[in-house]
Amino acid sequence: MHIFGAKIVKTRKPHRCYGCLRRFPAGAQLNRVTGTDGGQAWSAYWCKVCDTIFQESGLHGDDICAGEMKTGDPDAWEGVRRRVEAMREDVGE
């Protein structure tokens, strides 16, 4: 897997966060990560909660399956969600 880049973007259409699979409306600010794996280009969107957990944990991108940030340790995820989203307006469903 090769990561080309990551950038916080304001989305033009609804997206799901790769880490927790929550839905976010158009206009949400998400971290868009792009790369290649086995010759296939891909992109994924990460919400601030999952991005924070990812950065703080030291995990590698290929260590995480879709939705696993939330299902792996729901209590820890919820604690980070409360901390991060207390400072944000654009939250998912």
KALINQUI-V553325 format. One record per residue. N is the residue number from 0. RES is the residue in three letters. OMEGA is omega in degrees with one decimal (* if undefined). NEAR is the number of other C-alpha atoms within 8 Angstrom. Layout:
BEGIN
N&RES&OMEGA&NEAR + N&RES&OMEGA&NEAR
END
This chain:
BEGIN
0&MET&178.4&7 + 1&HIS&178.4&6 + 2&ILE&176.5&8 + 3&PHE&-177.6&8 + 4&GLY&176.5&7 + 5&ALA&-176.1&8 + 6&LYS&174.0&7 + 7&ILE&-178.5&8 + 8&VAL&170.3&8 + 9&LYS&-172.1&9 + 10&THR&177.3&12 + 11&ARG&177.8&6 + 12&LYS&-179.9&7 + 13&PRO&176.9&10 + 14&HIS&172.0&10 + 15&ARG&173.8&10 + 16&CYS&178.9&15 + 17&TYR&-174.5&10 + 18&GLY&-175.3&15 + 19&CYS&179.8&12 + 20&LEU&173.8&9 + 21&ARG&177.6&8 + 22&ARG&176.8&10 + 23&PHE&-177.6&13 + 24&PRO&172.1&10 + 25&ALA&-179.5&10 + 26&GLY&178.0&9 + 27&ALA&174.8&10 + 28&GLN&-179.1&10 + 29&LEU&176.2&12 + 30&ASN&178.1&13 + 31&ARG&179.8&12 + 32&VAL&179.5&13 + 33&THR&179.4&12 + 34&GLY&175.9&12 + 35&THR&176.4&12 + 36&ASP&-179.5&9 + 37&GLY&179.4&5 + 38&GLY&179.1&5 + 39&GLN&175.4&6 + 40&ALA&178.4&8 + 41&TRP&170.7&8 + 42&SER&179.1&8 + 43&ALA&178.3&9 + 44&TYR&-179.8&12 + 45&TRP&175.0&14 + 46&CYS&-178.2&11 + 47&LYS&179.8&9 + 48&VAL&-178.4&11 + 49&CYS&177.7&14 + 50&ASP&177.7&11 + 51&THR&178.8&9 + 52&ILE&179.9&11 + 53&PHE&-178.3&9 + 54&GLN&-177.5&8 + 55&GLU&-175.0&6 + 56&SER&-177.2&6 + 57&GLY&178.3&6 + 58&LEU&173.7&8 + 59&HIS&-176.8&6 + 60&GLY&-178.1&5 + 61&ASP&176.9&6 + 62&ASP&-170.2&6 + 63&ILE&174.4&10 + 64&CYS&179.9&7 + 65&ALA&177.8&9 + 66&GLY&-172.1&11 + 67&GLU&179.2&10 + 68&MET&-179.2&13 + 69&LYS&-175.4&12 + 70&THR&-177.8&8 + 71&GLY&177.9&6 + 72&ASP&-174.1&8 + 73&PRO&-178.7&8 + 74&ASP&178.0&6 + 75&ALA&179.2&7 + 76&TRP&-179.4&13 + 77&GLU&177.7&9 + 78&GLY&177.8&8 + 79&VAL&179.1&11 + 80&ARG&179.6&9 + 81&ARG&-179.0&8 + 82&ARG&-175.6&8 + 83&VAL&-174.4&10 + 84&GLU&173.7&10 + 85&ALA&-179.0&6 + 86&MET&-173.6&6 + 87&ARG&177.2&7 + 88&GLU&-173.9&5 + 89&ASP&-179.1&7 + 90&VAL&-178.8&8 + 91&GLY&179.5&7 + 92&GLU&*&5
END
